[in-house]
């Protein structure tokens, strides 16, 4: 997987461009405590209609990795399972990164240093 590393909070708009309107599943979020990395695989919808139907077509679009994670919280009041990324918001004072979504879920991450990687799937040529 080709990857892009972002180490400057000034690059948040570029990160958002990669993930905006992409989808992720709450249950697929993985925290590797030993490496202090929060991993969120994300995908694109390839079918029309609401993505929560039983027959949905999705295409892997990449993996968001947030490094140097001290703590993270996920509050899921809607419990729908799949959520769409809106943007990442970073508060330099508190070193807190928030993920905003269209379908409400609260994801807050406290980091010790800013480093985010986006891994993109290999292109499959036909």
RAJO-V544074 format. One record per residue. N is the residue number from 0. PSI is psi in degrees with one decimal (NA if undefined). Layout:
N|PSI + N|PSI
//
This chain:
0|123.4 + 1|144.3 + 2|153.7 + 3|129.9 + 4|132.6 + 5|123.3 + 6|7.4 + 7|123.5 + 8|-20.4 + 9|-10.7 + 10|8.7 + 11|-36.7 + 12|-35.2 + 13|-39.4 + 14|-45.9 + 15|-38.7 + 16|-35.5 + 17|-33.8 + 18|-16.0 + 19|133.4 + 20|16.3 + 21|162.5 + 22|152.8 + 23|158.2 + 24|132.2 + 25|-41.8 + 26|-15.5 + 27|-6.3 + 28|129.2 + 29|132.9 + 30|119.4 + 31|98.7 + 32|-39.4 + 33|-36.9 + 34|-8.0 + 35|44.9 + 36|129.9 + 37|123.2 + 38|130.0 + 39|101.5 + 40|142.1 + 41|162.7 + 42|168.0 + 43|146.9 + 44|139.0 + 45|3.2 + 46|160.4 + 47|162.5 + 48|174.1 + 49|134.4 + 50|-1.4 + 51|2.9 + 52|153.3 + 53|-38.9 + 54|97.4 + 55|146.8 + 56|125.8 + 57|153.2 + 58|126.4 + 59|134.0 + 60|-14.5 + 61|-173.5 + 62|128.4 + 63|124.7 + 64|123.7 + 65|119.2 + 66|166.5 + 67|40.5 + 68|123.5 + 69|-48.7 + 70|158.3 + 71|148.7 + 72|143.5 + 73|118.5 + 74|113.5 + 75|92.0 + 76|-26.1 + 77|-32.9 + 78|46.0 + 79|-14.1 + 80|-48.2 + 81|140.8 + 82|151.6 + 83|135.3 + 84|139.6 + 85|-66.2 + 86|169.0 + 87|137.4 + 88|131.1 + 89|128.5 + 90|107.4 + 91|-35.2 + 92|-44.9 + 93|-1.5 + 94|38.0 + 95|130.0 + 96|130.4 + 97|141.1 + 98|120.7 + 99|147.7 + 100|163.9 + 101|-49.6 + 102|123.8 + 103|124.8 + 104|141.3 + 105|118.1 + 106|116.6 + 107|134.7 + 108|126.3 + 109|128.8 + 110|155.0 + 111|-21.9 + 112|147.6 + 113|115.8 + 114|120.0 + 115|135.2 + 116|137.8 + 117|120.1 + 118|130.4 + 119|145.1 + 120|153.7 + 121|137.8 + 122|140.3 + 123|104.8 + 124|144.3 + 125|NA
//
